Amino acid sequence: MPRKLDERGIVVVIGRYNQTVPLFPGNAQVPILKTIDQRGLVELLNNATTNEPVADPATDLLNLMINHSWCITAGVHRGGLGGAAGGADPEPHISLSVNAVGYHLRVKLKAKTWVLWDITGPTPPAAGAIRLSKGKQAAADRNAAPVVSAIDTMRINYGLTEREALRAYVHMQKHIANGGNDITAPTAAKWVINQR
């Protein structure tokens, strides 16, 4: 499977870059593990179009980036501050905004190189939708739960929206980081529900 974009296509996508929101520089709680520039991000996605598990969402995202302005909102980091795309994501990821819609490009370090393994963002029929990765799509086709993160588990188990589940997870992690060991997932979920 060839990469989606040739050099000319890469230049076109880079030309759509417009830093519409401030780039998160990192802080003591959420350090940036690796910075990435526009070309690096486009090449990461372009290379992923040859990686069967994430080829579909990577292609969808590049198609959106060809037609809309986009910007990197944070380099590789874990957690975060949350925002329009949702709350903190515990997986290492790059935060991206395309046409004011947020996406997380989840990456892992493999042989000293960051490799894209998942992309989160809106799914059809939402605006800015991208297709599911092969693993998530196969699970959906089987009507089985996909491989889920702690945030997904909180959303499913406690009837929270994705944003609420992310807020509950962050609340629980902050409490634990501050030395609290008496908070549980049900307690964090109740805290969010009480704020509805």
N, C-alpha and C positions, 0 to 999 in steps of 0.2 A: 504494500500500500504506500503510494508516494505521499510526501508531505503536502499539505494543502496549498501552501503559498510558496512561490518562487521569490527571488530577491526583490523583484518589483512589487509583488504583493505585500511583502514585509514592509517595504518603504511606505506603501499606501496606508497600511494600518498604523504605523508609527506616526504618519502625518495627521491622523485623527486624534492624537494625544492632546488633551487639554486638562490641565490640573485644576479642576473645578472645585475640589475640596482639598483642604490642607493634607499634606503627607504626614502620617503619624510617625514621629521620630523615635518612638520607644521611650520607656522610662524604667525605673528600678523594678517595678512589678512585671512589666511586659517589655523585656528587651527585644530589639530587632536582632534576630539571629543571622540574617543575611540581607543586605540591600539588593535591590534589583532595578535595573533601568528599563526603559521602554523596549529597547531591542531584546534584552534578555528575557523579558516577559513574553514578547511576541514569539521569540524562538522557542521558549518553553512550551507554549501552547501549540506552535506549529509542529514541534517534534512529537507532541502528544497525539497529533492526528494520525500517527503511524502506530500508536500503542492501542491495540484493540479495546481494552477495558474502558479507556477514556476518550477514544477517537471521536465518538458522536458529540459529547458535550464540548470537547475542545474545538471541534469544527463549528458547532453552533455559536460558540462564544467568539471565534474569529470572524464569523459572518456578521455578528452584531457589531464587532469592533471596526469592520470595514465600513459600515454604514452609519455609525454613531460616534460621538466623542466618547472618550474613555480616559481613565486615569488610575494610576496605582495609588491606593490610599494607605497601604502599609507594606513594608517588605516582610520577609519570612519572620513569623512570630507565633507564639502560643498564647491563647487567651485573648486579651484585648479589652477594649472599652465598650464594645457593642456599638450599635448605631442603626442606621437605616436597614442594613442587611440582617440585623438580629443582634444577639448578644455575643458574649465571648465564646470562641471556638477553641476547645482544648487541644485540637490537632495543630501541628505546625502548618501554617498557611500564609498565603499572600492575599491581601484584601484588594479588590479591584472594583471599580465603578464603571459601568458602561451605560450611557444614556440615563444616568442617575439611578441605576439599579445595581445593588451590591451582589458580589460573588466572592466566594472563598476558593482559592486554588490550593487544595491540600497537597503538600509535598512531603517527601521523605528523603533523607540523605542516603545516597547509594554510591559507594566508591568515590566519596568526596564531591559528589554532584547532587544537587537538588533535583528530584524527579517528581513529576506530577502524577498523582495516583487517584485523585478525586476532585470534582468540581461541585460545589454546592451553590445553589441559586434557585430562582423561580422555575417551576416546571409547568408544562402546558396545562391549562390555556392562559396562564398569567402573561402579562406583558414582559418581554425580555426573557422568555422561557428558554431553557436549554433541555435537551434530552438527558435522560438518566444515564449513568455509567452502565456498562454491561452487567456488572454484578447486581446493582440496584434494580435494573430492568428485569433481569432473570428472576430475582426474588419477587418483584411485582407481578410478573407473568405467572409465577407459581402460586400467587396469592399468599406468599409467605412474607414475613417481616424481613427486610434487608438487614445486612450487618449494620448494627446501630451503635451510635456513640452513647455516652452517658447522658448527653442532652436529649437525644432521641428517646432513650429509655424513660427519662423524666416526663417528656411530653406524652408518651404513650400511657405510662402507668398512672399519671395523675390528671389526665385530661387537660393538659395545658396547651396553649398555642406554642409555636416554635419560639417566638420571642419570650413568652413567659417561662418556658423551660430553660432557655439560655439565662434569663435573669435569675431563676432559682439556682441554677448550677453555679453562677458567678457568686451569688450570695453565700452559698454553702462553701465554696472555695475560699472566699475572703474570710469567712468566719474561722475556717480551719487554719488558714495562714496566720491569723491573729491569735492562735493558741487555743481556740475553742474546739473541743472534741465532743460536744454534746449535740451537734446539729446532724440531722439525718436528711435523706432525700425527702421523706414525707413532710418533715418540718419546713424545709426550704420551699417545697411546693405550696404548703399551707400559707407561708409568708407571702408568696406571690398572689395566691388566690384572694387573700385578705386585702390586697391592694387594688383589686378590680374595681 
